[in-house]
Amino acid sequence: MTTQRKIAALYLLIALAVSGLSLPSRARPQDLGPIQVDVNLVLIDATVKNKNGQIMSDLKKEDFEVREDGVAKKIEAFSRDELPLNLALVLDLSDSIEPFLDPLRNAAAITLAALKPQDEVALFTFSTDAQLIAPLTKDKKQIADQIGSFKTGGATNINDGIFVASEYLLKNAPKGRRVIILISDDVGTDAGGQGTRDIVTEATAADAAVYNLKIPGYNPPGTIAYASMIPGLVNIQKVTEQSGGEIFDVKEVGNLDAVFQALIQRIKTRYTLGYYTSANGAEGKPHKLDVRLAPSFGKKGRDYTILSKNSYYFR
């Protein structure tokens, strides 16, 4: 088990104990003599909807079942929005986005202010190239203020935008939950250096759920036709689904505030489930995950849906 992983596991045990969340008996505060952190703790974020698409927000630990590679696991940790959130905003700066930057800055200022004080936000931008503008910080106002100051131009390289943010979260391994929000009109014109499979792999390795705030960019018909012929553009639907995220479609710019707030609220209503695994980083392979509710809730996919990652790499 790596030193980073041990530190993360220790931090989680302390955080859960402080917040009074469900803990295995061997990890309760009164039992903390020499603290054992050589545990392989896997965390899964999950959003649950009923068959009408409404969020199920009052579920308990015993309502969930988790399987790893087909084997049932005992859920040891359970919470909802108690753990710190590490949020990477990935902003499209192609020409088609220019009219929406000011409304987006205003929406971000209101929306990010609703996060917890300990939550951190990083800002990435992309056009022809993707780059980190601001590393993770608790100063959400600083992030929002920068959005309206950018100049637009260049191609739309969504592939590298998501990949670079995933790579950053993987290398820095921040404590707590990790989420990427792609803010774009989703009309890519540059396939960059990474394909959909690589992007899903990197997001999975970073343990990051990818959400998409799809805004109505200004794209002439010729641009859309050109984009449809470019090979290798990222399949955003596939990335969001496999990482456990969602697409939030802003039909009109006047709805930007409400949709952005709804997206953040969705993230805040995700359940976090934790279990111990016998997996280890030396295996170097993904492990399949299946999260579902107890049989009394009916059949998954028919009576309810669960949005969560479907695999993970233990590192």
N, C-alpha and C positions, 0 to 999 in steps of 0.2 A: 504494500500500500504506500503511495507516495506521500511525502511530507505535506504537500498541499492538501491532499485528500484527508489526511489525519486532522489537519487544522480545521478543515471545513466540517468534518464530522464532529469534532469537539465543539466548534462554534454552534452547530445545530442543536446538539444535546443541551447546551447551556441556554440557547434561545428558547427551546421548547420548554425547558424546566421553568424559566422565568415567566413565560406566558401561561403556564398551567395547562399545557396541552398534553395529549395522551402520550405516555412514555412506557417503554418496557420496564418491568420492575427493577432490572439490574441497572437502570440509568436514572432512577429517581434521586433527587437531591440528597435524601438522607443516606443513600447507599454510596455516595461518592467518596470513596477512600482514594486509593490510587485509581485514577480515571483510565478506563480502558477505551482507546480510540481505534484499535485495530479491527474495526467493524466495517463491513462493506454496505453502507447505507445508500439505498437508491431512492430518490425523490421523484414523484410523478405529479405534475399539475393536471387537473382535469376540470372541464366544464360539463355540466350535465343539463340536458334539455328534455322536457317531456315530448310526447308525440305531437303536441301543438306548437312546439318550438319555444315554449316558455322555460326560463331558467329554474331549475330545482335548487333552491338556495338553503333548504333546511335539512339536508341529509346529515347522517351521523356516520362515524367510522364503521360501525357494524353493517351499514347499508352497502358497503363496497366490497368487491372481490378483485384481487390482482393475481395475474398469472405471469410468470416469466418462463419463456420457452415451454409453455404448456403446463408448468408446475405451479400449483396454488401457493401463494405466499401469505404469511401472517402480517397484517398491517400493524406496524408498531407506532408510527407517528401520524398524526392527523391534525390539520388546521385549515383555516380559510383566511388568507391575507394577513397572517401574522408574521411570516418571514419577510425580510427585506426584499424589495424588488429592484432589479437592475435592468433598466429599460434603454435600449438602443434605438433612437430615431434615425431612420435612413431616408433622407430627403432627396427627391428628384429635382435637379436643377436644369433640366432641359428647357428649351424655349417655350414649350407648350404649357409650362407651369407658371410662368412669370406673373400672369394676372391674379394668381391665387396665393402668392406669398404673403401679402399683407393680411388677408383674412385668415390665413393659416397661422400666422404669428399670433394674432389675437386669440384664436381658438386654442392654441398651444398654451398661452399664458393662463387661460382660465382652467384648462383641463389638467395641466401638469401641477397646478397649485393644489389639486385635490388629492395628490399622492401623499403618502405618509412622510413625515420629516426625514426618516432614515432611508427612504427610497432614493436611488441615484439614477441619473439620466445621462446618456452620452449622445452626441450628435455626429452623424455621418452625412456626407453629401455625395451625389454622383451625377455626372453627365457622361462625358466620354470616359472619365476615370472616376474611381471611388476613393474617398479619403476621410480620415478621422478629423473632425473639426474641433470637438471638445470631448475629452475623456470623461468617464463617469464622475458625476458631481452631484451633490445634494442641492446645489443652487439651480433650481428649476427656472427661475426668472432669467438667469443668464442664458440658458439654452433657448428659451422662447424669444428673447430679444434679438438673438442672432438671426433668426429665421427670416425676418423681413429685410435684412441688410445684404443678402446675397445677390449676385448678378447671375442671370441665367444664360445658357448657350451650350452648344455642343450636342453630342449624341445622347441616347438614353440607354445607359449600360446598367440595367437593373441586376443582371447576373452578378457583376462584381460588387454592386452595392450591398446585396444581401450577404455575399460570401465574406467580404471584408469585415462586416459587422459580426458575423458568426466567428470568424477567425480571432477577432479582438476579444470576444467574450470567452472563447476557448483558452487563449493564451493567458489572459488575466485572471481567469477563474474566480470571478467575484462571488462572495458568499450570498446565499439566498437564491431567489427565483430569477430567471433570465428570460427576457422577452425582447423580440425585435419587432418594430413597427415600420413597415415599408410605406412611405407616403409618396404616391405616384399616380399618374393616369394609366399606368400599366401598359403603355404603348412603347415597347422596347425597339430600339433601332441599332443596337450593338450587342452582340452575344458575349462580349468580353472573353475572359480566359477560363471560365468555369461553366459546366453544364448543370442541368437540373439535378442529376444524380450526385455530383460533387457538392452542390449547395445543400442538398438534403443531408448528406453525410456530415458536412461541417456543422450544420445547425444541430444535428443530433448529437455529435461529439461535444458541442458547446452546451448541450442541455437547454437549448433556447427554443421557445415557441415563437413562430413567425406569424405576425398579424399584418394585414394589408388595409391601409386607409386609402381606398381608391377614389381619387378626386377627378372631377371632370375637366381634364386638360383641354387646351385648344389645339386640335390636330386636324389639319386639312385632309380631305379624303385621300389625296395622293400619299401623304405620310402613312396613313393607316394601311393603304394598299401595299406600300413598300415594306412596312413592318411585317406584314403577313407572309412575305416571301423570304424573310431572313431565317436561315437554319440555326438551331442551337439556342434560341431565346428561352429563358427560364419559364417553366410551367409554374406560375405563381400559385395556382389552385393546388397543385400537387405538393408544393413546399409547405403551404399552410396546413393542409390536411395531415401530412405525415409528421409534422412537428407539433401538432395539437393546437394550431392557431385557427384564425378565421379571416374572411374578407369582409370588410365593412364598406359598402358602396355609397359614396356621396353623390346622389343624383344631381343635386343643385348646390351651388356654392353657399346659398342661404342656409342650407342644412348642415354646413360643415361643423359648427359648434356642437350641435346636438349629436351628430354621429361620432365625432371624436370623443365626446364625453361618454357616449354609450360604449365605445370600444374600451376605454380605460375602466369603466365600471365592470365590464365583462371580465377583464383581467383581475380585478379586485374580488370578483365572486368565484374565482377558481379555487377548487379544493386542492390541498397538497397532501399526498399520501406518501408514507415512507415505509420501506421494508428492508430487511437484511438479506443479502445475497451471498452465495458462495463463489460468485464470479470474481475474476481478478484481471487486472490490466494486461497480464502477460498473454492472455488468450487472443487479444487483438481482433475480436470479432463482435458484431452487434448481437444483442440479445433481444428477442421478440417480447413485446409487452401486450397484455390484454387486460384492460380495465373494464369492469362491468358492475352492475348493481346486483343485489341478492335476487334470487329467483322470484320472490314475491312481487318484484317491480315489473315483471313481464320479460319480454325478449328484447335484447339490445338491437337497435336498428328498426324495430317495429313500435315498441311502446316508449322507448326513450333513446337518445343518442348521447354519446360521450365523446368529447373532443379532448384528446390527450396524445402524447407521442406514442408511436407504436413500436419503438425500439430504442436502445441506448447502448453506448459504449462505456464500459467501466474503465476508468483511468486512475 
